[in-house]
Amino acid sequence: MLLAIDVGNSHTVLGLLDGPGTSPDGQVSVVEHWRVATDARRTADELAVLVQGLLAQRRSTVPAPVTGIAVCSTVPAVLHELRDMVARFFADKPSVIVEPGVRTGVPVLMDNPREVGTDRIVNALAAVHLHGGPAIVVDFGTATTFDVISARGEYVGGAIAPGIGISLEALGDRGAQLRKVELLRPRSVIAKNTVEALQSGALYGFTGQVDGIVTRMVSEQGLRHADVAVIATGGLAALVLEESRTIDHHEPWLTLIGLCLVFERNQ
């Protein structure tokens, strides 16, 4: 059983996975998962208490022991502490921390490949594994990222836009007569109150942004939409799915699956 840890700017997602080498059908399956707030102030000791507590909580329903650990992080301070935690508390387990130099099997066709977040490379690997290439991954997190993968599994490039959640928060902070609202689907696009007006602008505005950028990315490659798998992931993906005209697949555990694949490649 692999413990995969994906550290994002706002949330950290942990999962227990059966990899292609151990699952009966040769596929990656997520057996258990957790989502906790990312806190750059947590020490290696605090992280160990958190991880061991989550594992102990599910030991009765997921009795198989952890046999390996795979980690990726977009927060350098947390990555440093996680590295220390793995070395001190899980020294007997094989581990992979995704960073430059680790084999992923994804060629990165960027001006500076080291600038690309490891989570985006891991997502590209998982996207091709699940749906083949060419593909576009739209990750709805603190930022909304768009990642383009070629038919040969190469990371071609992408785009980064402000995330839905932080955009709403900024509007609530800076708008004198506005407020912070829960991101839900309003009754209609033409809202009748301020709360639903904010929800309408966020939901349909960001859906239009996603469809517009994806359409341009497909066109720029000289492809048809039918030739490209468009995959949504991230915490806020589910809300946009029903409104989008371009998203084909929803893979909430895309990064965890990619971490499992990277772990297998490095054993």
BALOBA-1460 file (C-alpha; in Angstrom, 3 decimals):
// residues 267
<rec num="1" residu="m" x="0.000" y="0.000" z="0.000"/>
<rec num="2" residu="l" x="1.512" y="3.339" z="-1.072"/>
<rec num="3" residu="l" x="1.048" y="6.511" z="0.966"/>
<rec num="4" residu="a" x="0.897" y="9.423" z="-1.496"/>
<rec num="5" residu="i" x="1.084" y="13.034" z="-0.249"/>
<rec num="6" residu="d" x="0.246" y="15.982" z="-2.506"/>
<rec num="7" residu="v" x="0.983" y="19.338" z="-0.845"/>
<rec num="8" residu="g" x="-0.776" y="22.318" z="-2.419"/>
<rec num="9" residu="n" x="-0.775" y="25.964" z="-1.392"/>
<rec num="10" residu="s" x="-4.129" y="25.703" z="0.415"/>
<rec num="11" residu="h" x="-4.711" y="21.995" z="1.035"/>
<rec num="12" residu="t" x="-2.707" y="18.809" z="1.388"/>
<rec num="13" residu="v" x="-4.262" y="15.629" z="-0.005"/>
<rec num="14" residu="l" x="-3.101" y="12.254" z="1.300"/>
<rec num="15" residu="g" x="-4.110" y="8.885" z="-0.069"/>
<rec num="16" residu="l" x="-3.515" y="5.165" z="0.316"/>
<rec num="17" residu="l" x="-3.183" y="3.536" z="-3.085"/>
<rec num="18" residu="d" x="-2.818" y="0.124" z="-4.653"/>
<rec num="19" residu="g" x="-0.372" y="0.479" z="-7.522"/>
<rec num="20" residu="p" x="-0.286" y="-1.243" z="-10.907"/>
<rec num="21" residu="g" x="2.179" y="-3.777" z="-9.527"/>
<rec num="22" residu="t" x="-0.074" y="-4.872" z="-6.661"/>
<rec num="23" residu="s" x="-3.705" y="-4.352" z="-7.728"/>
<rec num="24" residu="p" x="-5.479" y="-7.334" z="-9.359"/>
<rec num="25" residu="d" x="-6.381" y="-5.479" z="-12.594"/>
<rec num="26" residu="g" x="-3.051" y="-3.689" z="-12.977"/>
<rec num="27" residu="q" x="-4.639" y="-0.284" z="-12.399"/>
<rec num="28" residu="v" x="-4.029" y="2.347" z="-9.737"/>
<rec num="29" residu="s" x="-6.829" y="2.509" z="-7.164"/>
<rec num="30" residu="v" x="-7.298" y="4.983" z="-4.307"/>
<rec num="31" residu="v" x="-8.287" y="2.951" z="-1.242"/>
<rec num="32" residu="e" x="-8.498" y="5.848" z="1.248"/>
<rec num="33" residu="h" x="-7.946" y="9.591" z="1.130"/>
<rec num="34" residu="w" x="-7.830" y="12.665" z="3.369"/>
<rec num="35" residu="r" x="-7.704" y="16.439" z="2.802"/>
<rec num="36" residu="v" x="-6.160" y="18.745" z="5.418"/>
<rec num="37" residu="a" x="-5.152" y="22.407" z="5.452"/>
<rec num="38" residu="t" x="-1.597" y="23.138" z="4.344"/>
<rec num="39" residu="d" x="0.321" y="24.892" z="7.118"/>
<rec num="40" residu="a" x="3.910" y="25.885" z="6.327"/>
<rec num="41" residu="r" x="4.576" y="26.293" z="10.060"/>
<rec num="42" residu="r" x="4.159" y="22.586" z="10.844"/>
<rec num="43" residu="t" x="7.382" y="20.853" z="11.848"/>
<rec num="44" residu="a" x="8.447" y="17.355" z="10.847"/>
<rec num="45" residu="d" x="7.298" y="16.100" z="14.260"/>
<rec num="46" residu="e" x="3.854" y="17.655" z="13.866"/>
<rec num="47" residu="l" x="3.533" y="16.240" z="10.359"/>
<rec num="48" residu="a" x="4.452" y="12.797" z="11.664"/>
<rec num="49" residu="v" x="1.750" y="13.008" z="14.356"/>
<rec num="50" residu="l" x="-0.799" y="14.058" z="11.712"/>
<rec num="51" residu="v" x="0.105" y="11.323" z="9.226"/>
<rec num="52" residu="q" x="0.381" y="8.569" z="11.839"/>
<rec num="53" residu="g" x="-2.942" y="9.647" z="13.341"/>
<rec num="54" residu="l" x="-4.712" y="9.451" z="9.982"/>
<rec num="55" residu="l" x="-3.202" y="6.038" z="9.279"/>
<rec num="56" residu="a" x="-4.184" y="4.738" z="12.712"/>
<rec num="57" residu="q" x="-7.732" y="6.025" z="12.250"/>
<rec num="58" residu="r" x="-8.247" y="3.794" z="9.204"/>
<rec num="59" residu="r" x="-6.172" y="0.780" z="10.244"/>
<rec num="60" residu="s" x="-9.301" y="-1.227" z="11.033"/>
<rec num="61" residu="t" x="-10.796" y="-0.719" z="7.553"/>
<rec num="62" residu="v" x="-7.519" y="-0.622" z="5.586"/>
<rec num="63" residu="p" x="-5.364" y="-3.187" z="7.400"/>
<rec num="64" residu="a" x="-2.654" y="-3.452" z="4.728"/>
<rec num="65" residu="p" x="0.567" y="-1.775" z="5.923"/>
<rec num="66" residu="v" x="2.207" y="1.164" z="4.186"/>
<rec num="67" residu="t" x="5.004" y="-0.210" z="2.007"/>
<rec num="68" residu="g" x="6.172" y="3.038" z="0.379"/>
<rec num="69" residu="i" x="5.765" y="6.822" z="0.325"/>
<rec num="70" residu="a" x="5.580" y="9.283" z="-2.583"/>
<rec num="71" residu="v" x="5.502" y="13.058" z="-2.080"/>
<rec num="72" residu="c" x="5.188" y="16.180" z="-4.217"/>
<rec num="73" residu="s" x="4.849" y="19.746" z="-2.948"/>
<rec num="74" residu="t" x="4.400" y="23.249" z="-4.315"/>
<rec num="75" residu="v" x="5.371" y="24.729" z="-0.921"/>
<rec num="76" residu="p" x="9.175" y="24.584" z="-0.356"/>
<rec num="77" residu="a" x="8.950" y="25.029" z="3.433"/>
<rec num="78" residu="v" x="6.565" y="22.088" z="3.774"/>
<rec num="79" residu="l" x="8.670" y="19.961" z="1.427"/>
<rec num="80" residu="h" x="11.697" y="20.482" z="3.668"/>
<rec num="81" residu="e" x="9.801" y="19.290" z="6.743"/>
<rec num="82" residu="l" x="8.216" y="16.384" z="4.879"/>
<rec num="83" residu="r" x="11.644" y="15.249" z="3.740"/>
<rec num="84" residu="d" x="12.767" y="15.284" z="7.388"/>
<rec num="85" residu="m" x="9.619" y="13.453" z="8.498"/>
<rec num="86" residu="v" x="10.077" y="10.675" z="5.951"/>
<rec num="87" residu="a" x="13.756" y="10.243" z="6.869"/>
<rec num="88" residu="r" x="13.115" y="10.103" z="10.613"/>
<rec num="89" residu="f" x="9.752" y="8.380" z="11.011"/>
<rec num="90" residu="f" x="9.490" y="6.218" z="7.867"/>
<rec num="91" residu="a" x="13.147" y="5.368" z="7.307"/>
<rec num="92" residu="d" x="12.316" y="1.686" z="6.744"/>
<rec num="93" residu="k" x="9.983" y="2.488" z="3.819"/>
<rec num="94" residu="p" x="11.142" y="3.151" z="0.254"/>
<rec num="95" residu="s" x="10.231" y="6.731" z="-0.666"/>
<rec num="96" residu="v" x="10.204" y="9.060" z="-3.652"/>
<rec num="97" residu="i" x="10.083" y="12.839" z="-3.340"/>
<rec num="98" residu="v" x="9.278" y="14.280" z="-6.759"/>
<rec num="99" residu="e" x="11.778" y="16.987" z="-7.684"/>
<rec num="100" residu="p" x="14.214" y="17.709" z="-10.546"/>
<rec num="101" residu="g" x="16.239" y="14.581" z="-11.256"/>
<rec num="102" residu="v" x="13.515" y="12.097" z="-10.324"/>
<rec num="103" residu="r" x="12.409" y="9.870" z="-13.216"/>
<rec num="104" residu="t" x="8.861" y="10.672" z="-14.278"/>
<rec num="105" residu="g" x="8.947" y="9.640" z="-17.934"/>
<rec num="106" residu="v" x="7.508" y="13.042" z="-18.925"/>
<rec num="107" residu="p" x="9.748" y="15.172" z="-21.192"/>
<rec num="108" residu="v" x="9.245" y="18.845" z="-20.275"/>
<rec num="109" residu="l" x="9.350" y="21.120" z="-23.345"/>
<rec num="110" residu="m" x="9.664" y="24.421" z="-21.446"/>
<rec num="111" residu="d" x="12.250" y="27.218" z="-21.528"/>
<rec num="112" residu="n" x="13.200" y="26.276" z="-17.961"/>
<rec num="113" residu="p" x="11.826" y="22.822" z="-16.997"/>
<rec num="114" residu="r" x="12.722" y="23.399" z="-13.327"/>
<rec num="115" residu="e" x="10.103" y="26.159" z="-13.131"/>
<rec num="116" residu="v" x="7.247" y="23.738" z="-13.721"/>
<rec num="117" residu="g" x="5.539" y="22.612" z="-10.513"/>
<rec num="118" residu="t" x="6.077" y="18.947" z="-9.752"/>
<rec num="119" residu="d" x="2.331" y="18.460" z="-9.286"/>
<rec num="120" residu="r" x="1.774" y="19.539" z="-12.901"/>
<rec num="121" residu="i" x="4.296" y="17.002" z="-14.194"/>
<rec num="122" residu="v" x="2.741" y="14.283" z="-12.055"/>
<rec num="123" residu="n" x="-0.712" y="15.244" z="-13.367"/>
<rec num="124" residu="a" x="0.546" y="15.009" z="-16.950"/>
<rec num="125" residu="l" x="1.836" y="11.484" z="-16.331"/>
<rec num="126" residu="a" x="-1.456" y="10.373" z="-14.780"/>
<rec num="127" residu="a" x="-3.516" y="11.998" z="-17.560"/>
<rec num="128" residu="v" x="-1.710" y="10.049" z="-20.279"/>
<rec num="129" residu="h" x="-1.895" y="6.846" z="-18.223"/>
<rec num="130" residu="l" x="-5.663" y="7.179" z="-17.795"/>
<rec num="131" residu="h" x="-6.801" y="8.769" z="-21.061"/>
<rec num="132" residu="g" x="-3.857" y="8.900" z="-23.452"/>
<rec num="133" residu="g" x="-2.575" y="11.943" z="-25.290"/>
<rec num="134" residu="p" x="-2.973" y="14.579" z="-26.467"/>
<rec num="135" residu="a" x="-4.589" y="15.913" z="-23.319"/>
<rec num="136" residu="i" x="-5.237" y="19.093" z="-21.347"/>
<rec num="137" residu="v" x="-5.408" y="19.030" z="-17.547"/>
<rec num="138" residu="v" x="-7.349" y="21.800" z="-15.795"/>
<rec num="139" residu="d" x="-6.501" y="21.863" z="-12.079"/>
<rec num="140" residu="f" x="-8.870" y="23.915" z="-9.904"/>
<rec num="141" residu="g" x="-6.793" y="24.817" z="-6.852"/>
<rec num="142" residu="t" x="-5.443" y="28.010" z="-5.313"/>
<rec num="143" residu="a" x="-4.636" y="28.865" z="-8.934"/>
<rec num="144" residu="t" x="-6.434" y="27.422" z="-11.938"/>
<rec num="145" residu="t" x="-3.732" y="25.792" z="-14.055"/>
<rec num="146" residu="f" x="-3.952" y="24.488" z="-17.610"/>
<rec num="147" residu="d" x="-1.407" y="21.876" z="-18.708"/>
<rec num="148" residu="v" x="-1.003" y="20.659" z="-22.290"/>
<rec num="149" residu="i" x="0.339" y="17.168" z="-22.979"/>
<rec num="150" residu="s" x="1.232" y="15.940" z="-26.473"/>
<rec num="151" residu="a" x="0.286" y="12.636" z="-28.077"/>
<rec num="152" residu="r" x="3.789" y="11.395" z="-27.164"/>
<rec num="153" residu="g" x="3.277" y="12.211" z="-23.481"/>
<rec num="154" residu="e" x="5.413" y="15.380" z="-23.509"/>
<rec num="155" residu="y" x="4.609" y="18.316" z="-21.260"/>
<rec num="156" residu="v" x="4.201" y="21.066" z="-23.880"/>
<rec num="157" residu="g" x="3.302" y="24.066" z="-21.704"/>
<rec num="158" residu="g" x="0.303" y="25.673" z="-20.097"/>
<rec num="159" residu="a" x="-1.354" y="28.661" z="-18.492"/>
<rec num="160" residu="i" x="-1.998" y="29.888" z="-14.948"/>
<rec num="161" residu="a" x="-5.027" y="31.932" z="-13.862"/>
<rec num="162" residu="p" x="-6.204" y="33.119" z="-10.433"/>
<rec num="163" residu="g" x="-8.172" y="30.447" z="-8.628"/>
<rec num="164" residu="i" x="-11.902" y="30.655" z="-8.034"/>
<rec num="165" residu="g" x="-11.637" y="30.671" z="-4.251"/>
<rec num="166" residu="i" x="-8.974" y="33.377" z="-3.902"/>
<rec num="167" residu="s" x="-10.747" y="35.538" z="-6.476"/>
<rec num="168" residu="l" x="-13.951" y="35.499" z="-4.429"/>
<rec num="169" residu="e" x="-11.987" y="36.180" z="-1.250"/>
<rec num="170" residu="a" x="-10.224" y="39.158" z="-2.830"/>
<rec num="171" residu="l" x="-13.535" y="40.574" z="-4.047"/>
<rec num="172" residu="g" x="-15.032" y="40.242" z="-0.577"/>
<rec num="173" residu="d" x="-11.993" y="41.926" z="1.003"/>
<rec num="174" residu="r" x="-11.740" y="44.829" z="-1.448"/>
<rec num="175" residu="g" x="-15.402" y="45.478" z="-2.235"/>
<rec num="176" residu="a" x="-16.894" y="47.893" z="0.281"/>
<rec num="177" residu="q" x="-20.450" y="46.580" z="-0.126"/>
<rec num="178" residu="l" x="-19.544" y="43.008" z="-1.016"/>
<rec num="179" residu="r" x="-19.075" y="39.997" z="1.221"/>
<rec num="180" residu="k" x="-17.463" y="36.585" z="1.222"/>
<rec num="181" residu="v" x="-19.902" y="33.966" z="-0.053"/>
<rec num="182" residu="e" x="-20.028" y="30.212" z="-0.391"/>
<rec num="183" residu="l" x="-19.362" y="29.074" z="-3.934"/>
<rec num="184" residu="l" x="-22.661" y="27.504" z="-4.984"/>
<rec num="185" residu="r" x="-24.733" y="27.430" z="-8.180"/>
<rec num="186" residu="p" x="-27.186" y="30.383" z="-8.126"/>
<rec num="187" residu="r" x="-30.791" y="30.097" z="-9.239"/>
<rec num="188" residu="s" x="-30.037" y="31.853" z="-12.525"/>
<rec num="189" residu="v" x="-27.291" y="33.782" z="-14.303"/>
<rec num="190" residu="i" x="-29.252" y="37.015" z="-13.792"/>
<rec num="191" residu="a" x="-29.089" y="37.264" z="-10.014"/>
<rec num="192" residu="k" x="-31.675" y="38.995" z="-7.801"/>
<rec num="193" residu="n" x="-29.427" y="39.610" z="-4.786"/>
<rec num="194" residu="t" x="-25.776" y="40.348" z="-4.041"/>
<rec num="195" residu="v" x="-24.875" y="36.861" z="-2.836"/>
<rec num="196" residu="e" x="-26.205" y="35.178" z="-5.959"/>
<rec num="197" residu="a" x="-24.668" y="37.906" z="-8.130"/>
<rec num="198" residu="l" x="-21.245" y="37.016" z="-6.743"/>
<rec num="199" residu="q" x="-21.930" y="33.319" z="-7.196"/>
<rec num="200" residu="s" x="-23.110" y="33.846" z="-10.770"/>
<rec num="201" residu="g" x="-20.087" y="35.913" z="-11.713"/>
<rec num="202" residu="a" x="-17.688" y="33.386" z="-10.195"/>
<rec num="203" residu="l" x="-19.261" y="30.192" z="-11.503"/>
<rec num="204" residu="y" x="-20.200" y="31.254" z="-15.019"/>
<rec num="205" residu="g" x="-17.280" y="33.626" z="-15.376"/>
<rec num="206" residu="f" x="-14.694" y="30.980" z="-14.547"/>
<rec num="207" residu="t" x="-16.507" y="28.360" z="-16.614"/>
<rec num="208" residu="g" x="-16.313" y="30.722" z="-19.585"/>
<rec num="209" residu="q" x="-12.617" y="31.267" z="-18.874"/>
<rec num="210" residu="v" x="-11.950" y="27.527" z="-18.823"/>
<rec num="211" residu="d" x="-13.858" y="26.875" z="-22.045"/>
<rec num="212" residu="g" x="-12.198" y="29.833" z="-23.762"/>
<rec num="213" residu="i" x="-8.629" y="28.875" z="-22.820"/>
<rec num="214" residu="v" x="-9.133" y="25.175" z="-23.586"/>
<rec num="215" residu="t" x="-10.630" y="26.009" z="-26.995"/>
<rec num="216" residu="r" x="-7.678" y="28.254" z="-27.842"/>
<rec num="217" residu="m" x="-5.163" y="25.630" z="-26.690"/>
<rec num="218" residu="v" x="-6.774" y="22.946" z="-28.858"/>
<rec num="219" residu="s" x="-6.897" y="25.288" z="-31.864"/>
<rec num="220" residu="e" x="-3.285" y="26.421" z="-31.427"/>
<rec num="221" residu="q" x="-2.133" y="22.813" z="-31.762"/>
<rec num="222" residu="g" x="-4.111" y="22.362" z="-34.979"/>
<rec num="223" residu="l" x="-6.315" y="19.723" z="-33.384"/>
<rec num="224" residu="r" x="-10.031" y="19.104" z="-32.985"/>
<rec num="225" residu="h" x="-11.621" y="18.940" z="-29.562"/>
<rec num="226" residu="a" x="-12.610" y="15.339" z="-30.240"/>
<rec num="227" residu="d" x="-8.893" y="14.483" z="-30.492"/>
<rec num="228" residu="v" x="-7.971" y="15.908" z="-27.063"/>
<rec num="229" residu="a" x="-8.882" y="14.517" z="-23.635"/>
<rec num="230" residu="v" x="-9.718" y="17.444" z="-21.324"/>
<rec num="231" residu="i" x="-9.431" y="16.389" z="-17.685"/>
<rec num="232" residu="a" x="-10.519" y="18.359" z="-14.625"/>
<rec num="233" residu="t" x="-9.035" y="17.858" z="-11.177"/>
<rec num="234" residu="g" x="-8.675" y="19.838" z="-7.946"/>
<rec num="235" residu="g" x="-10.952" y="20.699" z="-5.064"/>
<rec num="236" residu="l" x="-13.326" y="23.030" z="-6.931"/>
<rec num="237" residu="a" x="-13.579" y="21.054" z="-10.175"/>
<rec num="238" residu="a" x="-16.919" y="19.407" z="-9.413"/>
<rec num="239" residu="l" x="-18.821" y="22.710" z="-9.415"/>
<rec num="240" residu="v" x="-17.616" y="23.747" z="-12.879"/>
<rec num="241" residu="l" x="-18.068" y="20.332" z="-14.496"/>
<rec num="242" residu="e" x="-21.791" y="20.597" z="-15.172"/>
<rec num="243" residu="e" x="-21.462" y="24.025" z="-16.762"/>
<rec num="244" residu="s" x="-18.392" y="23.463" z="-18.922"/>
<rec num="245" residu="r" x="-18.694" y="22.545" z="-22.606"/>
<rec num="246" residu="t" x="-15.082" y="21.430" z="-22.989"/>
<rec num="247" residu="i" x="-14.252" y="19.218" z="-19.962"/>
<rec num="248" residu="d" x="-14.537" y="15.508" z="-20.786"/>
<rec num="249" residu="h" x="-13.347" y="13.750" z="-17.621"/>
<rec num="250" residu="h" x="-13.259" y="14.376" z="-13.875"/>
<rec num="251" residu="e" x="-10.324" y="12.768" z="-12.037"/>
<rec num="252" residu="p" x="-10.312" y="14.063" z="-8.428"/>
<rec num="253" residu="w" x="-7.288" y="11.900" z="-7.467"/>
<rec num="254" residu="l" x="-5.204" y="12.616" z="-10.570"/>
<rec num="255" residu="t" x="-2.127" y="13.781" z="-8.628"/>
<rec num="256" residu="l" x="-2.240" y="10.839" z="-6.215"/>
<rec num="257" residu="i" x="-2.427" y="8.424" z="-9.147"/>
<rec num="258" residu="g" x="0.488" y="10.198" z="-10.804"/>
<rec num="259" residu="l" x="2.535" y="9.918" z="-7.600"/>
<rec num="260" residu="c" x="1.896" y="6.178" z="-7.555"/>
<rec num="261" residu="l" x="3.125" y="5.896" z="-11.157"/>
<rec num="262" residu="v" x="6.276" y="7.909" z="-10.385"/>
<rec num="263" residu="f" x="6.951" y="5.702" z="-7.360"/>
<rec num="264" residu="e" x="6.706" y="2.584" z="-9.535"/>
<rec num="265" residu="r" x="9.105" y="4.073" z="-12.094"/>
<rec num="266" residu="n" x="11.737" y="4.778" z="-9.458"/>
<rec num="267" residu="q" x="11.814" y="1.368" z="-7.774"/>
